[in-house]
Amino acid sequence: MPCEGDSVKALTGWKEITKIETYTGVEDFYDFSIVAKDGSKVQNYFANGALVQSSL
């Protein structure tokens, strides 16, 4: 599990995690897989500026 202060690889280089937010309550969400051009599954990606981890 990532922690504040950890570094993650972004499109523009390594970035430090400065804040992790936890949301509670009921929300609709969608989980899907992303496949790279070489056929490998992409586990982590950025969406609307947020680092996302796929659980599929």
PDBQT receptor file of N, H, CA, C and O in Angstrom, charges set to zero:
ATOM      1  N   MET A   1       0.852  -1.178   0.000  1.00  0.00    +0.000 N 
ATOM      2  CA  MET A   1       0.000   0.000   0.000  1.00  0.00    +0.000 C 
ATOM      3  C   MET A   1       0.894   1.236   0.000  1.00  0.00    +0.000 C 
ATOM      4  O   MET A   1       1.807   1.339   0.820  1.00  0.00    +0.000 OA
ATOM      5  N   PRO A   2       0.640   2.179  -0.918  1.00  0.00    +0.000 N 
ATOM      6  CA  PRO A   2       1.457   3.394  -0.936  1.00  0.00    +0.000 C 
ATOM      7  C   PRO A   2       1.212   4.265   0.294  1.00  0.00    +0.000 C 
ATOM      8  O   PRO A   2       0.136   4.242   0.890  1.00  0.00    +0.000 OA
ATOM      9  N   CYS A   3       2.223   5.019   0.649  1.00  0.00    +0.000 N 
ATOM     10  H   CYS A   3       3.097   5.037   0.164  1.00  0.00    +0.000 HD
ATOM     11  CA  CYS A   3       2.150   5.914   1.812  1.00  0.00    +0.000 C 
ATOM     12  C   CYS A   3       2.597   7.308   1.400  1.00  0.00    +0.000 C 
ATOM     13  O   CYS A   3       3.297   7.476   0.401  1.00  0.00    +0.000 OA
ATOM     14  N   GLU A   4       2.190   8.299   2.170  1.00  0.00    +0.000 N 
ATOM     15  H   GLU A   4       1.621   8.162   2.981  1.00  0.00    +0.000 HD
ATOM     16  CA  GLU A   4       2.683   9.657   1.940  1.00  0.00    +0.000 C 
ATOM     17  C   GLU A   4       4.202   9.633   2.039  1.00  0.00    +0.000 C 
ATOM     18  O   GLU A   4       4.768   8.986   2.920  1.00  0.00    +0.000 OA
ATOM     19  N   GLY A   5       4.849  10.340   1.131  1.00  0.00    +0.000 N 
ATOM     20  H   GLY A   5       4.388  10.866   0.415  1.00  0.00    +0.000 HD
ATOM     21  CA  GLY A   5       6.308  10.365   1.083  1.00  0.00    +0.000 C 
ATOM     22  C   GLY A   5       6.884   9.375   0.077  1.00  0.00    +0.000 C 
ATOM     23  O   GLY A   5       8.037   9.521  -0.331  1.00  0.00    +0.000 OA
ATOM     24  N   ASP A   6       6.104   8.364  -0.337  1.00  0.00    +0.000 N 
ATOM     25  H   ASP A   6       5.168   8.245  -0.007  1.00  0.00    +0.000 HD
ATOM     26  CA  ASP A   6       6.550   7.426  -1.361  1.00  0.00    +0.000 C 
ATOM     27  C   ASP A   6       6.630   8.148  -2.703  1.00  0.00    +0.000 C 
ATOM     28  O   ASP A   6       5.981   9.174  -2.904  1.00  0.00    +0.000 OA
ATOM     29  N   SER A   7       7.428   7.608  -3.615  1.00  0.00    +0.000 N 
ATOM     30  H   SER A   7       7.956   6.774  -3.451  1.00  0.00    +0.000 HD
ATOM     31  CA  SER A   7       7.528   8.150  -4.960  1.00  0.00    +0.000 C 
ATOM     32  C   SER A   7       6.841   7.215  -5.938  1.00  0.00    +0.000 C 
ATOM     33  O   SER A   7       6.884   5.993  -5.791  1.00  0.00    +0.000 OA
ATOM     34  N   VAL A   8       6.205   7.812  -6.942  1.00  0.00    +0.000 N 
ATOM     35  H   VAL A   8       6.171   8.804  -7.061  1.00  0.00    +0.000 HD
ATOM     36  CA  VAL A   8       5.559   7.043  -8.002  1.00  0.00    +0.000 C 
ATOM     37  C   VAL A   8       6.029   7.590  -9.344  1.00  0.00    +0.000 C 
ATOM     38  O   VAL A   8       6.330   8.776  -9.471  1.00  0.00    +0.000 OA
ATOM     39  N   LYS A   9       6.087   6.718 -10.339  1.00  0.00    +0.000 N 
ATOM     40  H   LYS A   9       5.842   5.754 -10.236  1.00  0.00    +0.000 HD
ATOM     41  CA  LYS A   9       6.514   7.118 -11.676  1.00  0.00    +0.000 C 
ATOM     42  C   LYS A   9       5.334   7.722 -12.423  1.00  0.00    +0.000 C 
ATOM     43  O   LYS A   9       4.305   7.070 -12.597  1.00  0.00    +0.000 OA
ATOM     44  N   ALA A  10       5.479   8.951 -12.858  1.00  0.00    +0.000 N 
ATOM     45  H   ALA A  10       6.315   9.482 -12.716  1.00  0.00    +0.000 HD
ATOM     46  CA  ALA A  10       4.452   9.655 -13.627  1.00  0.00    +0.000 C 
ATOM     47  C   ALA A  10       4.973   9.859 -15.048  1.00  0.00    +0.000 C 
ATOM     48  O   ALA A  10       6.136   9.571 -15.332  1.00  0.00    +0.000 OA
ATOM     49  N   LEU A  11       4.126  10.348 -15.927  1.00  0.00    +0.000 N 
ATOM     50  H   LEU A  11       3.181  10.581 -15.696  1.00  0.00    +0.000 HD
ATOM     51  CA  LEU A  11       4.544  10.596 -17.307  1.00  0.00    +0.000 C 
ATOM     52  C   LEU A  11       5.708  11.574 -17.379  1.00  0.00    +0.000 C 
ATOM     53  O   LEU A  11       6.550  11.479 -18.272  1.00  0.00    +0.000 OA
ATOM     54  N   THR A  12       5.754  12.515 -16.437  1.00  0.00    +0.000 N 
ATOM     55  H   THR A  12       5.069  12.592 -15.713  1.00  0.00    +0.000 HD
ATOM     56  CA  THR A  12       6.791  13.554 -16.466  1.00  0.00    +0.000 C 
ATOM     57  C   THR A  12       7.949  13.273 -15.518  1.00  0.00    +0.000 C 
ATOM     58  O   THR A  12       8.773  14.156 -15.279  1.00  0.00    +0.000 OA
ATOM     59  N   GLY A  13       8.028  12.059 -14.973  1.00  0.00    +0.000 N 
ATOM     60  H   GLY A  13       7.359  11.342 -15.168  1.00  0.00    +0.000 HD
ATOM     61  CA  GLY A  13       9.105  11.710 -14.051  1.00  0.00    +0.000 C 
ATOM     62  C   GLY A  13       8.557  11.230 -12.718  1.00  0.00    +0.000 C 
ATOM     63  O   GLY A  13       7.355  11.000 -12.583  1.00  0.00    +0.000 OA
ATOM     64  N   TRP A  14       9.421  11.079 -11.746  1.00  0.00    +0.000 N 
ATOM     65  H   TRP A  14      10.397  11.266 -11.855  1.00  0.00    +0.000 HD
ATOM     66  CA  TRP A  14       9.014  10.592 -10.423  1.00  0.00    +0.000 C 
ATOM     67  C   TRP A  14       8.344  11.704  -9.629  1.00  0.00    +0.000 C 
ATOM     68  O   TRP A  14       8.819  12.839  -9.624  1.00  0.00    +0.000 OA
ATOM     69  N   LYS A  15       7.247  11.382  -8.960  1.00  0.00    +0.000 N 
ATOM     70  H   LYS A  15       6.862  10.459  -8.964  1.00  0.00    +0.000 HD
ATOM     71  CA  LYS A  15       6.503  12.337  -8.139  1.00  0.00    +0.000 C 
ATOM     72  C   LYS A  15       6.351  11.768  -6.730  1.00  0.00    +0.000 C 
ATOM     73  O   LYS A  15       6.211  10.558  -6.553  1.00  0.00    +0.000 OA
ATOM     74  N   GLU A  16       6.379  12.640  -5.740  1.00  0.00    +0.000 N 
ATOM     75  H   GLU A  16       6.492  13.623  -5.884  1.00  0.00    +0.000 HD
ATOM     76  CA  GLU A  16       6.191  12.224  -4.351  1.00  0.00    +0.000 C 
ATOM     77  C   GLU A  16       4.712  12.288  -3.987  1.00  0.00    +0.000 C 
ATOM     78  O   GLU A  16       4.020  13.245  -4.334  1.00  0.00    +0.000 OA
ATOM     79  N   ILE A  17       4.234  11.267  -3.289  1.00  0.00    +0.000 N 
ATOM     80  H   ILE A  17       4.796  10.490  -3.007  1.00  0.00    +0.000 HD
ATOM     81  CA  ILE A  17       2.852  11.275  -2.790  1.00  0.00    +0.000 C 
ATOM     82  C   ILE A  17       2.811  12.231  -1.606  1.00  0.00    +0.000 C 
ATOM     83  O   ILE A  17       3.480  12.005  -0.598  1.00  0.00    +0.000 OA
ATOM     84  N   THR A  18       2.034  13.288  -1.726  1.00  0.00    +0.000 N 
ATOM     85  H   THR A  18       1.491  13.472  -2.545  1.00  0.00    +0.000 HD
ATOM     86  CA  THR A  18       1.965  14.297  -0.666  1.00  0.00    +0.000 C 
ATOM     87  C   THR A  18       0.709  14.167   0.183  1.00  0.00    +0.000 C 
ATOM     88  O   THR A  18       0.663  14.661   1.310  1.00  0.00    +0.000 OA
ATOM     89  N   LYS A  19      -0.316  13.500  -0.360  1.00  0.00    +0.000 N 
ATOM     90  H   LYS A  19      -0.279  13.099  -1.275  1.00  0.00    +0.000 HD
ATOM     91  CA  LYS A  19      -1.561  13.371   0.391  1.00  0.00    +0.000 C 
ATOM     92  C   LYS A  19      -2.326  12.156  -0.099  1.00  0.00    +0.000 C 
ATOM     93  O   LYS A  19      -2.441  11.926  -1.302  1.00  0.00    +0.000 OA
ATOM     94  N   ILE A  20      -2.850  11.381   0.842  1.00  0.00    +0.000 N 
ATOM     95  H   ILE A  20      -2.757  11.568   1.820  1.00  0.00    +0.000 HD
ATOM     96  CA  ILE A  20      -3.719  10.257   0.519  1.00  0.00    +0.000 C 
ATOM     97  C   ILE A  20      -5.060  10.521   1.186  1.00  0.00    +0.000 C 
ATOM     98  O   ILE A  20      -5.131  10.743   2.395  1.00  0.00    +0.000 OA
ATOM     99  N   GLU A  21      -6.120  10.495   0.388  1.00  0.00    +0.000 N 
ATOM    100  H   GLU A  21      -6.062  10.314  -0.594  1.00  0.00    +0.000 HD
ATOM    101  CA  GLU A  21      -7.454  10.749   0.918  1.00  0.00    +0.000 C 
ATOM    102  C   GLU A  21      -8.255   9.460   0.943  1.00  0.00    +0.000 C 
ATOM    103  O   GLU A  21      -8.197   8.668   0.001  1.00  0.00    +0.000 OA
ATOM    104  N   THR A  22      -8.992   9.251   2.004  1.00  0.00    +0.000 N 
ATOM    105  H   THR A  22      -9.039   9.893   2.769  1.00  0.00    +0.000 HD
ATOM    106  CA  THR A  22      -9.878   8.102   2.130  1.00  0.00    +0.000 C 
ATOM    107  C   THR A  22     -11.306   8.598   2.102  1.00  0.00    +0.000 C 
ATOM    108  O   THR A  22     -11.667   9.527   2.825  1.00  0.00    +0.000 OA
ATOM    109  N   TYR A  23     -12.107   7.982   1.272  1.00  0.00    +0.000 N 
ATOM    110  H   TYR A  23     -11.814   7.227   0.684  1.00  0.00    +0.000 HD
ATOM    111  CA  TYR A  23     -13.509   8.358   1.157  1.00  0.00    +0.000 C 
ATOM    112  C   TYR A  23     -14.369   7.265   1.784  1.00  0.00    +0.000 C 
ATOM    113  O   TYR A  23     -14.112   6.076   1.595  1.00  0.00    +0.000 OA
ATOM    114  N   THR A  24     -15.373   7.669   2.517  1.00  0.00    +0.000 N 
ATOM    115  H   THR A  24     -15.582   8.634   2.671  1.00  0.00    +0.000 HD
ATOM    116  CA  THR A  24     -16.303   6.711   3.103  1.00  0.00    +0.000 C 
ATOM    117  C   THR A  24     -17.697   6.999   2.559  1.00  0.00    +0.000 C 
ATOM    118  O   THR A  24     -17.960   8.075   2.021  1.00  0.00    +0.000 OA
ATOM    119  N   GLY A  25     -18.563   6.044   2.705  1.00  0.00    +0.000 N 
ATOM    120  H   GLY A  25     -18.349   5.170   3.142  1.00  0.00    +0.000 HD
ATOM    121  CA  GLY A  25     -19.918   6.225   2.211  1.00  0.00    +0.000 C 
ATOM    122  C   GLY A  25     -20.150   5.358   0.987  1.00  0.00    +0.000 C 
ATOM    123  O   GLY A  25     -19.308   4.542   0.614  1.00  0.00    +0.000 OA
ATOM    124  N   VAL A  26     -21.285   5.546   0.384  1.00  0.00    +0.000 N 
ATOM    125  H   VAL A  26     -21.969   6.209   0.688  1.00  0.00    +0.000 HD
ATOM    126  CA  VAL A  26     -21.670   4.754  -0.776  1.00  0.00    +0.000 C 
ATOM    127  C   VAL A  26     -21.481   5.591  -2.033  1.00  0.00    +0.000 C 
ATOM    128  O   VAL A  26     -22.026   6.689  -2.142  1.00  0.00    +0.000 OA
ATOM    129  N   GLU A  27     -20.715   5.075  -2.972  1.00  0.00    +0.000 N 
ATOM    130  H   GLU A  27     -20.272   4.183  -2.883  1.00  0.00    +0.000 HD
ATOM    131  CA  GLU A  27     -20.462   5.758  -4.240  1.00  0.00    +0.000 C 
ATOM    132  C   GLU A  27     -20.514   4.730  -5.358  1.00  0.00    +0.000 C 
ATOM    133  O   GLU A  27     -20.098   3.587  -5.170  1.00  0.00    +0.000 OA
ATOM    134  N   ASP A  28     -21.016   5.123  -6.508  1.00  0.00    +0.000 N 
ATOM    135  H   ASP A  28     -21.354   6.051  -6.661  1.00  0.00    +0.000 HD
ATOM    136  CA  ASP A  28     -20.918   4.278  -7.689  1.00  0.00    +0.000 C 
ATOM    137  C   ASP A  28     -19.474   4.301  -8.159  1.00  0.00    +0.000 C 
ATOM    138  O   ASP A  28     -18.817   5.340  -8.106  1.00  0.00    +0.000 OA
ATOM    139  N   PHE A  29     -18.979   3.156  -8.620  1.00  0.00    +0.000 N 
ATOM    140  H   PHE A  29     -19.513   2.312  -8.663  1.00  0.00    +0.000 HD
ATOM    141  CA  PHE A  29     -17.633   3.123  -9.176  1.00  0.00    +0.000 C 
ATOM    142  C   PHE A  29     -17.576   2.069 -10.270  1.00  0.00    +0.000 C 
ATOM    143  O   PHE A  29     -18.429   1.185 -10.353  1.00  0.00    +0.000 OA
ATOM    144  N   TYR A  30     -16.563   2.182 -11.099  1.00  0.00    +0.000 N 
ATOM    145  H   TYR A  30     -15.870   2.900 -11.032  1.00  0.00    +0.000 HD
ATOM    146  CA  TYR A  30     -16.369   1.264 -12.201  1.00  0.00    +0.000 C 
ATOM    147  C   TYR A  30     -14.955   0.735 -12.130  1.00  0.00    +0.000 C 
ATOM    148  O   TYR A  30     -14.020   1.496 -11.880  1.00  0.00    +0.000 OA
ATOM    149  N   ASP A  31     -14.787  -0.544 -12.343  1.00  0.00    +0.000 N 
ATOM    150  H   ASP A  31     -15.546  -1.161 -12.546  1.00  0.00    +0.000 HD
ATOM    151  CA  ASP A  31     -13.471  -1.155 -12.338  1.00  0.00    +0.000 C 
ATOM    152  C   ASP A  31     -13.291  -1.851 -13.679  1.00  0.00    +0.000 C 
ATOM    153  O   ASP A  31     -14.170  -2.588 -14.124  1.00  0.00    +0.000 OA
ATOM    154  N   PHE A  32     -12.179  -1.623 -14.307  1.00  0.00    +0.000 N 
ATOM    155  H   PHE A  32     -11.465  -1.024 -13.946  1.00  0.00    +0.000 HD
ATOM    156  CA  PHE A  32     -11.933  -2.206 -15.614  1.00  0.00    +0.000 C 
ATOM    157  C   PHE A  32     -10.443  -2.443 -15.771  1.00  0.00    +0.000 C 
ATOM    158  O   PHE A  32      -9.639  -1.928 -14.994  1.00  0.00    +0.000 OA
ATOM    159  N   SER A  33     -10.084  -3.212 -16.763  1.00  0.00    +0.000 N 
ATOM    160  H   SER A  33     -10.737  -3.630 -17.394  1.00  0.00    +0.000 HD
ATOM    161  CA  SER A  33      -8.679  -3.507 -17.037  1.00  0.00    +0.000 C 
ATOM    162  C   SER A  33      -8.193  -2.672 -18.209  1.00  0.00    +0.000 C 
ATOM    163  O   SER A  33      -8.938  -2.394 -19.148  1.00  0.00    +0.000 OA
ATOM    164  N   ILE A  34      -6.937  -2.280 -18.134  1.00  0.00    +0.000 N 
ATOM    165  H   ILE A  34      -6.332  -2.506 -17.371  1.00  0.00    +0.000 HD
ATOM    166  CA  ILE A  34      -6.278  -1.584 -19.227  1.00  0.00    +0.000 C 
ATOM    167  C   ILE A  34      -5.156  -2.497 -19.705  1.00  0.00    +0.000 C 
ATOM    168  O   ILE A  34      -4.383  -3.018 -18.901  1.00  0.00    +0.000 OA
ATOM    169  N   VAL A  35      -5.073  -2.686 -21.018  1.00  0.00    +0.000 N 
ATOM    170  H   VAL A  35      -5.701  -2.262 -21.671  1.00  0.00    +0.000 HD
ATOM    171  CA  VAL A  35      -4.059  -3.556 -21.598  1.00  0.00    +0.000 C 
ATOM    172  C   VAL A  35      -3.124  -2.709 -22.452  1.00  0.00    +0.000 C 
ATOM    173  O   VAL A  35      -3.567  -1.946 -23.309  1.00  0.00    +0.000 OA
ATOM    174  N   ALA A  36      -1.820  -2.856 -22.205  1.00  0.00    +0.000 N 
ATOM    175  H   ALA A  36      -1.460  -3.476 -21.508  1.00  0.00    +0.000 HD
ATOM    176  CA  ALA A  36      -0.807  -2.121 -22.965  1.00  0.00    +0.000 C 
ATOM    177  C   ALA A  36      -0.688  -2.703 -24.375  1.00  0.00    +0.000 C 
ATOM    178  O   ALA A  36      -1.212  -3.783 -24.648  1.00  0.00    +0.000 OA
ATOM    179  N   LYS A  37      -0.007  -1.995 -25.259  1.00  0.00    +0.000 N 
ATOM    180  H   LYS A  37       0.419  -1.118 -25.036  1.00  0.00    +0.000 HD
ATOM    181  CA  LYS A  37       0.162  -2.441 -26.641  1.00  0.00    +0.000 C 
ATOM    182  C   LYS A  37       0.850  -3.805 -26.720  1.00  0.00    +0.000 C 
ATOM    183  O   LYS A  37       0.601  -4.571 -27.651  1.00  0.00    +0.000 OA
ATOM    184  N   ASP A  38       1.719  -4.113 -25.740  1.00  0.00    +0.000 N 
ATOM    185  H   ASP A  38       1.921  -3.490 -24.984  1.00  0.00    +0.000 HD
ATOM    186  CA  ASP A  38       2.418  -5.402 -25.759  1.00  0.00    +0.000 C 
ATOM    187  C   ASP A  38       1.576  -6.536 -25.174  1.00  0.00    +0.000 C 
ATOM    188  O   ASP A  38       2.040  -7.673 -25.089  1.00  0.00    +0.000 OA
ATOM    189  N   GLY A  39       0.338  -6.231 -24.769  1.00  0.00    +0.000 N 
ATOM    190  H   GLY A  39      -0.039  -5.308 -24.838  1.00  0.00    +0.000 HD
ATOM    191  CA  GLY A  39      -0.557  -7.249 -24.238  1.00  0.00    +0.000 C 
ATOM    192  C   GLY A  39      -0.523  -7.405 -22.732  1.00  0.00    +0.000 C 
ATOM    193  O   GLY A  39      -1.316  -8.162 -22.172  1.00  0.00    +0.000 OA
ATOM    194  N   SER A  40       0.392  -6.696 -22.056  1.00  0.00    +0.000 N 
ATOM    195  H   SER A  40       1.037  -6.081 -22.511  1.00  0.00    +0.000 HD
ATOM    196  CA  SER A  40       0.468  -6.797 -20.596  1.00  0.00    +0.000 C 
ATOM    197  C   SER A  40      -0.616  -5.934 -19.947  1.00  0.00    +0.000 C 
ATOM    198  O   SER A  40      -1.043  -4.921 -20.500  1.00  0.00    +0.000 OA
ATOM    199  N   LYS A  41      -1.042  -6.359 -18.771  1.00  0.00    +0.000 N 
ATOM    200  H   LYS A  41      -0.695  -7.182 -18.321  1.00  0.00    +0.000 HD
ATOM    201  CA  LYS A  41      -2.079  -5.637 -18.029  1.00  0.00    +0.000 C 
ATOM    202  C   LYS A  41      -1.453  -4.458 -17.288  1.00  0.00    +0.000 C 
ATOM    203  O   LYS A  41      -0.405  -4.606 -16.658  1.00  0.00    +0.000 OA
ATOM    204  N   VAL A  42      -2.083  -3.303 -17.360  1.00  0.00    +0.000 N 
ATOM    205  H   VAL A  42      -2.933  -3.183 -17.872  1.00  0.00    +0.000 HD
ATOM    206  CA  VAL A  42      -1.617  -2.097 -16.666  1.00  0.00    +0.000 C 
ATOM    207  C   VAL A  42      -2.331  -2.030 -15.316  1.00  0.00    +0.000 C 
ATOM    208  O   VAL A  42      -3.557  -1.928 -15.276  1.00  0.00    +0.000 OA
ATOM    209  N   GLN A  43      -1.593  -2.085 -14.224  1.00  0.00    +0.000 N 
ATOM    210  H   GLN A  43      -0.597  -2.167 -14.257  1.00  0.00    +0.000 HD
ATOM    211  CA  GLN A  43      -2.173  -2.077 -12.886  1.00  0.00    +0.000 C 
ATOM    212  C   GLN A  43      -2.414  -0.665 -12.363  1.00  0.00    +0.000 C 
ATOM    213  O   GLN A  43      -3.427  -0.412 -11.711  1.00  0.00    +0.000 OA
ATOM    214  N   ASN A  44      -1.494   0.259 -12.643  1.00  0.00    +0.000 N 
ATOM    215  H   ASN A  44      -0.671   0.054 -13.173  1.00  0.00    +0.000 HD
ATOM    216  CA  ASN A  44      -1.576   1.623 -12.110  1.00  0.00    +0.000 C 
ATOM    217  C   ASN A  44      -1.559   2.612 -13.263  1.00  0.00    +0.000 C 
ATOM    218  O   ASN A  44      -0.825   2.434 -14.235  1.00  0.00    +0.000 OA
ATOM    219  N   TYR A  45      -2.368   3.650 -13.151  1.00  0.00    +0.000 N 
ATOM    220  H   TYR A  45      -2.964   3.795 -12.361  1.00  0.00    +0.000 HD
ATOM    221  CA  TYR A  45      -2.429   4.660 -14.187  1.00  0.00    +0.000 C 
ATOM    222  C   TYR A  45      -2.990   5.945 -13.592  1.00  0.00    +0.000 C 
ATOM    223  O   TYR A  45      -3.526   5.937 -12.484  1.00  0.00    +0.000 OA
ATOM    224  N   PHE A  46      -2.870   7.044 -14.321  1.00  0.00    +0.000 N 
ATOM    225  H   PHE A  46      -2.435   7.051 -15.221  1.00  0.00    +0.000 HD
ATOM    226  CA  PHE A  46      -3.414   8.322 -13.875  1.00  0.00    +0.000 C 
ATOM    227  C   PHE A  46      -4.725   8.585 -14.597  1.00  0.00    +0.000 C 
ATOM    228  O   PHE A  46      -4.823   8.394 -15.809  1.00  0.00    +0.000 OA
ATOM    229  N   ALA A  47      -5.728   9.022 -13.851  1.00  0.00    +0.000 N 
ATOM    230  H   ALA A  47      -5.648   9.177 -12.866  1.00  0.00    +0.000 HD
ATOM    231  CA  ALA A  47      -7.029   9.391 -14.409  1.00  0.00    +0.000 C 
ATOM    232  C   ALA A  47      -7.455  10.705 -13.770  1.00  0.00    +0.000 C 
ATOM    233  O   ALA A  47      -7.602  10.785 -12.551  1.00  0.00    +0.000 OA
ATOM    234  N   ASN A  48      -7.652  11.724 -14.581  1.00  0.00    +0.000 N 
ATOM    235  H   ASN A  48      -7.532  11.659 -15.571  1.00  0.00    +0.000 HD
ATOM    236  CA  ASN A  48      -8.004  13.062 -14.072  1.00  0.00    +0.000 C 
ATOM    237  C   ASN A  48      -7.024  13.537 -13.010  1.00  0.00    +0.000 C 
ATOM    238  O   ASN A  48      -7.422  14.191 -12.046  1.00  0.00    +0.000 OA
ATOM    239  N   GLY A  49      -5.742  13.214 -13.180  1.00  0.00    +0.000 N 
ATOM    240  H   GLY A  49      -5.419  12.682 -13.963  1.00  0.00    +0.000 HD
ATOM    241  CA  GLY A  49      -4.705  13.667 -12.263  1.00  0.00    +0.000 C 
ATOM    242  C   GLY A  49      -4.556  12.834 -11.008  1.00  0.00    +0.000 C 
ATOM    243  O   GLY A  49      -3.707  13.142 -10.172  1.00  0.00    +0.000 OA
ATOM    244  N   ALA A  50      -5.352  11.788 -10.848  1.00  0.00    +0.000 N 
ATOM    245  H   ALA A  50      -6.042  11.537 -11.528  1.00  0.00    +0.000 HD
ATOM    246  CA  ALA A  50      -5.268  10.929  -9.660  1.00  0.00    +0.000 C 
ATOM    247  C   ALA A  50      -4.648   9.600 -10.035  1.00  0.00    +0.000 C 
ATOM    248  O   ALA A  50      -4.978   9.030 -11.075  1.00  0.00    +0.000 OA
ATOM    249  N   LEU A  51      -3.748   9.097  -9.192  1.00  0.00    +0.000 N 
ATOM    250  H   LEU A  51      -3.480   9.560  -8.347  1.00  0.00    +0.000 HD
ATOM    251  CA  LEU A  51      -3.167   7.772  -9.397  1.00  0.00    +0.000 C 
ATOM    252  C   LEU A  51      -4.199   6.722  -9.046  1.00  0.00    +0.000 C 
ATOM    253  O   LEU A  51      -4.756   6.735  -7.948  1.00  0.00    +0.000 OA
ATOM    254  N   VAL A  52      -4.458   5.810  -9.977  1.00  0.00    +0.000 N 
ATOM    255  H   VAL A  52      -4.006   5.800 -10.869  1.00  0.00    +0.000 HD
ATOM    256  CA  VAL A  52      -5.491   4.790  -9.819  1.00  0.00    +0.000 C 
ATOM    257  C   VAL A  52      -4.837   3.422  -9.885  1.00  0.00    +0.000 C 
ATOM    258  O   VAL A  52      -3.912   3.207 -10.669  1.00  0.00    +0.000 OA
ATOM    259  N   GLN A  53      -5.317   2.493  -9.060  1.00  0.00    +0.000 N 
ATOM    260  H   GLN A  53      -6.068   2.668  -8.423  1.00  0.00    +0.000 HD
ATOM    261  CA  GLN A  53      -4.845   1.114  -9.105  1.00  0.00    +0.000 C 
ATOM    262  C   GLN A  53      -6.026   0.217  -9.449  1.00  0.00    +0.000 C 
ATOM    263  O   GLN A  53      -7.063   0.248  -8.786  1.00  0.00    +0.000 OA
ATOM    264  N   SER A  54      -5.850  -0.585 -10.501  1.00  0.00    +0.000 N 
ATOM    265  H   SER A  54      -5.008  -0.610 -11.039  1.00  0.00    +0.000 HD
ATOM    266  CA  SER A  54      -6.899  -1.507 -10.908  1.00  0.00    +0.000 C 
ATOM    267  C   SER A  54      -6.864  -2.737 -10.017  1.00  0.00    +0.000 C 
ATOM    268  O   SER A  54      -5.793  -3.264  -9.716  1.00  0.00    +0.000 OA
ATOM    269  N   SER A  55      -8.020  -3.188  -9.603  1.00  0.00    +0.000 N 
ATOM    270  H   SER A  55      -8.890  -2.761  -9.848  1.00  0.00    +0.000 HD
ATOM    271  CA  SER A  55      -8.083  -4.391  -8.747  1.00  0.00    +0.000 C 
ATOM    272  C   SER A  55      -8.454  -5.633  -9.545  1.00  0.00    +0.000 C 
ATOM    273  O   SER A  55      -8.541  -6.723  -8.980  1.00  0.00    +0.000 OA
ATOM    274  N   LEU A  56      -8.673  -5.487 -10.852  1.00  0.00    +0.000 N 
ATOM    275  H   LEU A  56      -8.602  -4.602 -11.311  1.00  0.00    +0.000 HD
ATOM    276  CA  LEU A  56      -9.031  -6.650 -11.673  1.00  0.00    +0.000 C 
ATOM    277  C   LEU A  56      -7.798  -7.367 -12.133  1.00  0.00    +0.000 C 
ATOM    278  O   LEU A  56      -7.895  -8.372 -12.837  1.00  0.00    +0.000 OA
TER     279      LEU A  56
